[in-house]
Amino acid sequence: MQKTEQYCEKKSSALKNTHTQKDAPKYFRSTSDGVLDDLWVKLSHEHERVASLFNTQSLVYDACCGIGPFVLPALIRKKPRRVIANDLNPESVKWLSENVKINKIKPERIEIHNMDANLFIKTKIAEDVVRLMAEESCSGEENRVEAHVVMNLPAYAVNFLPAFRGVLRKFKQEVDKVPEEKRWKWNVYCYLFAKSHVDVPDDWYEQEARRMCDEKTKWERSLVAKCHHVRTVSSRKEMFCVQLELPYDFLLTEPLPDDTSVEIEPEEAEEPSNKRVKTSS
């Protein structure tokens, strides 16, 4: 039997199930005003697009996982080799755990953390990739493994990019033991808003999205591989998913100093923060 994605809206004491797409995960959530958020449904296509990039050899790391819009489709459809999810919001982590149970996903298939995304990148992701890559290199197996890091916090995620510069420097001895041809590719999917205060040509927004990422990585060349337009947010504001491919000279270089001066814009959160599990009426 195919699974059906469900969104639950709460009106008075009744819960209404809205079926949207076949063979998709179930999410149980409500918005603060009790009305099903159309944006969530629209963005489900983006969740599916990114999940389609994974395969059974993928290592999937979600630094800003929310209640699981990326990791759940990946776990159900693509069955990646490894999935580690993280969110700073303990409520999001709580309901992600509930959604894992709802979708009958074995707990050993996903590891969930509640920590700052910068720390998650520098510790959990770096340690996991190096450990697994070293183990496989020693075993003689040759699988086409790639690491995929999703950062779906468009109002702020671009500020996590500096954490990747030099993220493997302290593991240089372990990485040097792995032949270059056996080192795993690193892909980062950074969601962001490109905004203008004046009227500009349409292609300006993609150029701005690329510039924002280049400004944060501060590398000798652009690391942007693709720039996917997700949606028009409002007049003079576009949302993009910028895919970066990180070379090992970047991952092993001297890290950048931490910058704590940039604050998040909470009103620009992509998805509603008030989510709950379905309860009986």
N, C-alpha and C positions, 0 to 999 in steps of 0.2 A: 504494500500500500504506500502511495506517495505521501510525503509529508507536505503540509500546507502551512505557509507563513500566516500567522495570526497577529492582528493588532487589536488590542482590547481597549475600548473606550468606556468610561464609567459615566452613566447618566443616572442620577438619583441612586437607587440601590441595584440597578440592573447592569449587567455587563453584556456588551454586544460584540460578537466575533466578526471581524471583517476578513474575509479570505481574499488574498491578492495574487498569489503566484504558486504554481505547483512545485513540488520537490524543493521546498524552501524551509528554512528554520522557523520555529515558533518563537515569537517574542511576546512577553506580557508586559504591558506598559500603559500608562495613562498620562495625559497632559494636565497641566495645572488647572485649565479651565474646563476640563472634562470633554473636550472635543478631539477627535482623532486628528493627528497632525498630518496633513497632506504631504508636507515636506519629507517626512520619514519614508512615505511610499515612493516619492519621486527619487529619493536618494538610494533606494534599494537597488536600482539599476547600477549605480556606481559601486555599491557594495559587491554586487555580482560580478561586475567587470574586473575588479581587482582580484577577487577570489578565483576567477578563471585563469589568472596568470600563474597560479600555484599548481603543483603536481605532487605525486606521492613521495618525491625526494626533497621537497621544499622544507626549509626551516622558516616558520612564520612567527614574527615577533610583532605584537601590536602594543605600541608604547602608550596609546591613549584609547584603550579598548572600549570604554563605555559599557553598555550591556551586551556587547558582542556582535554588532552588525557586520563586521568583517570576519571575525574568527569562527563564528557559527556556520556561515555558508561554506567556509573553507573546510572545516572539520567534517561536515556532512557530505559535501560533494567531492572534494579533492583528496581528503584523507592524507594531509601532509605528514611528513616524517616527524615533525616536531612543531608544537604550537605553545608559545608562551605569551600570555596576555597581561597587561598592566594598566592600572588607572590610579590617579592620585585620589580620586573621590571614592571613599569607602562604600558609599551607597551603590555606585556603579558596579564595584567589585562584588558586592553582595548579590545584586540581581543578575550579574553575569553567571555567578555560580548557580543561581536558581534556573536560569535559562539552559545551562549545561544539563541539569537534571531533567528539565522538561523535554529536552530533545533527545533524552536517553543516550547521551554521550558519556562514555566511560571516563571517570575522573582522571585516570592515568594518561589520557590523551591530551590533556591541557593542563598547563601550570599557570596559576594566577597569582599576581602580585599587586600590592597596594603601596606604591612608592612614587617618588618624583621621576618623571620621564628621563631627565638627564642622568640620574643615578642608574636607572634601569638600563639605559644604553651602555653606560660605562662599565657596569658590573655584570648584570644578568646576561645581556646579549653577547658582550665580548667574551666572557668566560665560557658561555655555552658553545659558541661557534668554534672557538679555539680548541676546546676540549674534544668536540666531535670530529673536527677536521683532523686533529692530530691522531686520534684513535683510528680513523679510517685510512689515513695515510700509512700508518704502521701495519694495518691489516692487509694492505695490497689491493683492496677493493677500489673500483673506479666507477663511482656513480656521479651523475651530473647534478650535484647538489648546489643549490643557491640559497642565500639568506635573503629574506624579504622583511623589511621593517616598515610597518605602516604607522603614520603619525597623523591621525585624523582629529586635529584640533586647529581648524583653519585660522582662528584669531591669534594663534600663538605658535603653532608647531614649527614654523620656520626658525624660531629661536632655539630649537633643539638641535639644529644642524651642526653647530660648532662642536657638539659633544662627540661627533663621529671623527673629527680630525684628531689623529693620534690615539684613537680609542684602543688600538692593539699594541701601542708602544711598549707597555709593560709586559706584553707577551711576546716580544720580539724573538727571544730564543726559541720558543715553541714554534712560532710561525716560520722562522728561518729553516727549521728542520723539514718543512713541507715543501716539496718541489713546486716551483711557480705554476706549472701546468696542472697541479693538483689542488691549488688553492681555490676556495669557493668564492663565487661571485657575490658581491653585496649590492642589493637593490634597496633604495629607500623611496617611499611614496609619501611625499610631504604635501599636505593640504594647506591651502592658504587663500587669502583674499587679496586681489589686486584692485586698488582703489585710486580714483582720480578726483580732484576737486574742480576740474574743468573738463569741457568736452574734448575728447581725444579720438583718434582713429581706432577702429576695432582691434587692429593688430597690436596696439600699444599695450593692452592688458597682458597678453602673453609675454611680450618683451619685459614688462615689469615683473611678472612672476618669475621669469628666469633671472632677472637682475637681483631680485630679493634673495634668491637662493645663492647666487654667486657671491653676493655681499657677505653672507653668513659663513660660507665655506672658506672664503679667502684663499682659494687655491690658484695655482699658476694658469689654470685653464678651467673652463666651465665643466662641471660634472653632471650637468643636466642632460639626460638622454631623451626624455620626452616631456611634453607639457600638454596635459589633457584638460580641456575645458569641461567643468562639471555642470555649472549652471550660472545664469545671470541672477545675482542676488537682488540688486536694485539698480537704479540709474547710476552709472559710473562705478559700479562695483561688481566684479566677476570672481567666481570661485574656480580654482584650478587644483588639479592633482599633478604635482611636478615629480617625475621619476628621475632619481639620480643614481648613477652607477659609480660606486666608490672604489678606486684602485688601491692597491696595497701600499703604494708609496704615500698616499694620503692617510690611510689607516695607521701607518707606522711612523708618521712624522711627529714632530714636537706638538703636543696639544696646545690649544688656545686657552688663555685664562678664562675662568668662568665670568660670565656677564649677568649679573642679577638686577640690572637697571631697567630691563624691559618688563612692563606689567601687562597682564592679559586684559583683554577687553571682554568682560563677562557677558555683555549684551549681545555679543556676536557668536555665542556658542551655536554650533551647527544643529545639535539635536536636543530635544527637551531633557531636562535633568530630573524631572519627577517621574520615576518609573517604578512600577510595582508589579508583583506577581498577581495573577488572577486569583480572586477569592470567590467564595460562594456568596450569592446575593441573599 
